[in-house]
C-alpha cells in the first residue's frame, strides 16, 4: 500500500512513518500543504493521512483542493483538536475519516486498512471475541487470559502487548510498531520498555513464552 503522510511535526511524522513502514507499506512524507499537493500531482496513493494544522495551506484547504481536482484517494484527517464541529466540517469537505491525536497506533492501522478495503470493495469478517493460540486463550470481553484452565495475571500493558502478538500471529512486529501500539506516540523511541515487557510476558505465560521469538535488529514474532 502506498501512503502519503502530511504532517509538519518532524518527530511525530518520523514515528508514524517508521511504524507504517514496519507494516510493509510505502510511505511518502510531506511537511506542508503545498508539498502534499505536489506529491499527489505526481504520485498515486492508496490513502492520504492529512494533519489539519499545517504551515501555509491548512489541512482543510488541502482536502478541498484535492477534491476539486477530482482526486478520489481516501483521506484520513489527523488533528489534536477534537470537536464535533471540526469532524463534521472535515467530512463535509471530502475527508473519509477522522482520527484525533493522540491515537492508538493499532487504531490508525485499522482505519487505514478499512479505508483501503472500502475503496477497493474488499470486505473481511469481524474477528471473534475469544482468541485462542496454542494453549493460550484471550477473552477480549472479560480481558481474561488463560493457559488451559489456569488464569494468567497480567497488568494492562502486559495484556495489551500479548493481545498485539495474538492478533498478529506469525507476523513480524518491529519495536516501533509495538511501542506505537501499546504505549502511544508520546513514548520515547529510544526506551527499552518493549524488551522489558516482552520479557515479563514471556515469564508469565511460561512455556508459551518460547513462541515469542526475538529477531535481532528487527523486532519480535509470535510463532
N, C-alpha and C positions, 0 to 999 in steps of 0.2 A: 504494500500500500504506500502511495506517495502522499505525504502530508506537508502542508505549509503552516509553520508556526509563526504567527505575527505577535511579537512580544518585545517591548523595549527594555525591560529589566534583564540585563545580561545573565545574572546569576540564576534567575528563575527560568529563563529561556534555555540555558545550558543544562539545567537539571531535567527539565521536561524533555529536551531533545535527546539526552543520553538515555532516559528511561524508555522513550518510544523507539529509539534505535535498537535497544535491547530486545524489543518485541519483534525485531526483524523488519521494521518499517524504515523507509527512506524519508528523512525529514530535512526540509529546507527552512532556514530562519530568515525572517525579515524583521528589522528593528523599528520600522515606522510604516505609516500608511502608504507613502509613495513607493517605497521599496516593495511592499506587498503587491501593489497594483502592477509593478513591473514584473515581478515573479509570475503572477497569474497570466500576464500577457504573453509570456514566453515559455511557460511550462504547463503541463497538465497535472492536476492534483485530484486525489480521491476525497480528501477532507481538508478544510481550512480551519485552523484554530486561531481565533481572532480576539486579541485583547482589546477592550474598549478604550482604555485611557492610553493613547499614543501621542507622541510628539508630532506636531504638524496636523495632518489629517487624522481625525478621530476615527475610532473603530466603526462607529455607526455610519460615518460618511464613506468609509471603505466598502462597507457592506452595500450601501446604496449604489455606489459606482459600479460594483461588480454585478449587481442585479440589473442595472441599467445597460450593462454590456451583454446582457443575456447569459451570464455565467450561471450554470445550474449546480456548481460544485457545492456540496453540503458545507454549511458554515456553523461552527460551534463557537459561540461567544464566551469569552472568559473575562471576568471582572471582579475586583474587590468590592464593588458597590452592588449590593443585593437588594434592590427594591422591586416591588411588583410592577411599578410604572416602567422601569428600565427593561424588565423582561418582556413586557407587553410591547414596548416600543421596538425592541430588538427583533421580536418575532414579526412585527408588522412590516418592518423594512426589508425582511428577507432572510433573517437568520433561521436556521433549522432547529437549533437547540441552544441552551444557555446553562453555564456552569459557574457558580460563584466561587471565588477564592476565599480561603484556602480550600482545596478539594482533595478528596481521596484519590490516589493515583489509579487504583483499580476502577473507580467510577469513571475517570477520564477515559481509560482504555475501553471500558464497556460502552460508553457513549459514542466514541469514535467508531467502534465496530457496529453499533446499532445504526448510525448514520450511513455507514457504508453498505450495510445489508439493505437498508431502506432504499438507497439509491440504485442498488443493483437488483432489487426484487428478491433477495435471498432471505429466508427465514430459518430460525433454529428453534428447537424445543426448549422450554424453560426447564432448568435442572431441578431435581428433586431436593426436598429439604434435608433428607438424610444422605450423607456422603459416606461411602464405605471404600476402603482401600486396604487390601491385606486384612490384618486383624483389627485395623483402626476403623472406628465409626465416629462421625462428627454430625451431631444433630443441630442444624442451624437455627431451629426454632427455640430449643432449650439451651443452646450453646454448651451442650454436654458432650465431652469426648470420652470414649470408652475403648478399651482393648479387651475384646471378649466380653466378659461380664464385669470387668473392673473399670471403675471411673477414674479418669486421669485428672488430677488437679492442676489446672493451668491458669496463669494470670491472663488478663485481657490481651496484652501484646503477644503472649505466647500462643493463645488461641488464634489471634489474627494471623500470626506467622504460619501456624500449622494449616489453617484454612487456605492460605495462599498457596502452600505446597500442594494440598489435596486437590484444589481446583485447577492446578496446572501440572498434574501428574505427568511425568515424563518430559516436561518442558524445562529448558534451561532458564533460570531466573538470575539475572545479574544482581549484584549488590545494590546498584542504583534503583532497579525495579523494586526490590524488597524494601529498601529504605523509603522510597516514594509511597509504596502501597501501605506499609504498616505504620510509619512514623510521619509521613506527610512531607510537603515541600519545604517546610521550615527547618527540617533536620540538617545537621552538618554532614555533608557528603564525605568528610574525612574521618568520621567517627567509626569505631569498631563495634558499634552496638549490634549490627546484624550478626556478626560472628559470635558475639557473646550469647545472643538469644537463640541462635541456631544450636549452640552447644547445650543450652538449657533444655530446649525442646527435645533434642536427641536423648538426653539423660532421662527425662521424664517419661518418654514413651518406650524406654527400654530397647529391646532388640529391634523394634520397628524403626528406631532412630538410625539404624545402619542403612536404611533405604534413602536417607538424605545424604547425597553424595556431594563432596566438595570438588569443584572443577577449578583448578589452580588458575588464578588471574582472570577468571570468568565469573563464577558465582556458584550456584547450587542447583541440583536437580533431584527431585524425588523419583525413585525408580519404582 
